[in-house]
């Protein structure tokens, strides 16, 4: 690039050497032409500021076309700022600002030539004979990025700072390439972020983009595409508009946009002419009329329709949203321009002739001719012609022009106050005339300057020497009362990556621009033809949305999908706790049982020599009460968190609690069965077996068998702690037997004792009421069987709720023990406490003396059996002695 620029400079070198600086230019000579006849605006001063103005639009064949409204307003904005500075004695005191402005026609090569021929003489070592050469400070402009890129490459060679009001190309932020370039507006990189932020806000994920085939459009497209990809937004159609487009090009673009019919949002990164032609083509096609949601760049923001109320594409333009750097109207500009007349600018006849293109501007605006060759259809332009302040519309983007100019002014003032404090004028600055020294100093100050803008904003440049990234979002609304016409409103502001809406319901839109609707949080996105086109698959059960949302993946054992179904979380390991509802219920029941056991045991202990206690078999009652106590205590062990200690204790209590209880009951039942089911009188050996010590040995024998089972169980399956996963959502830490079918190993033997005892109690149910122990035992066994029949199905079938299974075992044992206490001990305790008169041997045996039987034979047999027991107790035959012996039942039981 630099080689090209040096070649270009050499081509114009002769022109530069022969191009003379105006000699002591008087106020009457404030405009002149260069050697090729191009108009140049010049105002003399001690310090000169250059300006690259887009006074004319670019025409066919890269030639200047018609005069532009924004170019004339930009030039007069600079003039107004310079007038205000020169009139203010507190700013640059003793120094006058001058300007030199050239027309770029928005053509990069044309602008480069104007800069070489018009600017270089002022800082390339030339001074005129009168020593009136001004010091060159910097350049304001250019308007478009294509022009700024070329001129910045040239000016940086001579260390001339350039401050552009409108150039937004992202490449200009590269300070390695363009170190001397500044701008009062942000980079298009921020504009692309703002556009994508709008798409995200409106939930568009499938958009198209139309862009100009130049620096501005191509780089804008690339920025939008890059940001969109990062945000998960797809570009359905990306269509470039040729540099010299035809109507067929725009129609073809509309057909391509319609082909991607789901992408209704279209970003248009062009300048005004191309945007207007595109939307006119959309209006002409019935399928696209009013179909697309246009999102425009700052290149045409708020500038169309150019024919105002007569525009015929309001339906398609309605609802369009465009972005432009945040600006507001420069209020003094309208009055300033309305005060200018045509006569003041004709042939430099008056002292304030500073705009060589103003006559052409008036001619276009008033549709008149400047010469006396007016026809009947076209009037001559009056020398008094001026703008009507009531109808004149000031473009808000003129704020950027004013702020760019003020940035250079603020830097100059800061430097003057540094080198020439409290002085009128500054000889050090004047001494820099004809060199680039002042411009290089201004460059260094611009990097850190903070100044007040035209509308009172405090401004500075960021690290890339760009303006603040704040955008206004303008929305077009057509007139509802007429077919034609409409207006732009400031609908929102983009600042700090956020859009803030100013209008009610500004963010509401009925335009849907998506290829596929987003999947819900628990669904995987299965991509089809595009990253934004998919179908959804629900990830149910233990699966989560994995592989970046593209597949349902099963969680491994011991984990479950997280709350957002985007991964797996380890299952929370549960364990039995004292504060759980199951544990509290079980322990409450156990407390009741322990209280009952203590009461029954205390009563029997205190009245151990009474007839009822002896008749109950107090030795075997110890087995029953001891077993019940272990059953109740096991509820607390089972409710404790799983540890090796609790596993061992729970297994022992689980096995021996019911065993002791039912072993004592079985021994009592067997004794009565032997007595009353014998066919003849009992032999002495059998009678010896019925004595208490042999009954205790029998109960111990039954218990020993369970001890053998437990020993084998410990050897084969030692107690341990395991974590089980009953289902996908539960991880339970427990002993390896409690809560599992292995628990039946410890309960199998007690169940056998229960069944045996139930059968024997049923067989011996018709004994005399004085010997009705088996009747009580029978009631106990029947209730116990019902309890266990209810327990087993619940325990076996409920595989997922381990705490419930543990609680079921505990409660079942508690209920069984309470049943034994109620059926065997409650009535006897009641008699002992409340009817002690019945707690005698006579009362206990009274029903035997008058047995109630179903037949005479049964009555006689019972009487003989009782008599035999009595005589055996005294060591005699049936007819020996006069005094009856104490009954064996009373002594033995």
MOWOWO-V576555 format. One record per helix or strand of 2 or more residues. SS is the DSSP state (hx for helix, st for strand). FROM is the first residue (numbers start at 1). LEN is the number of residues. If there is no record, write none. Layout:
SS,FROM,LEN
SS,FROM,LEN
//
This chain:
hx,2,10
hx,13,6
st,31,3
st,39,5
st,47,7
st,56,3
st,64,4
hx,69,19
st,97,7
hx,108,11
hx,120,3
st,135,6
hx,145,14
st,162,3
hx,170,4
st,181,3
hx,188,14
st,206,7
hx,215,16
st,234,8
hx,247,13
st,265,5
hx,272,13
st,293,4
hx,308,3
hx,314,4
st,321,5
hx,331,8
hx,343,3
hx,358,9
st,368,2
st,379,2
hx,398,22
hx,427,4
hx,437,10
st,451,2
st,458,2
st,470,9
st,486,10
st,498,4
st,523,5
st,534,5
st,543,4
st,551,4
st,559,3
st,568,3
st,573,3
hx,581,26
hx,611,5
hx,618,22
hx,644,34
hx,684,6
hx,692,25
st,721,7
st,730,6
hx,743,21
hx,769,3
hx,773,25
hx,802,33
hx,836,3
hx,841,9
hx,856,19
hx,888,5
//
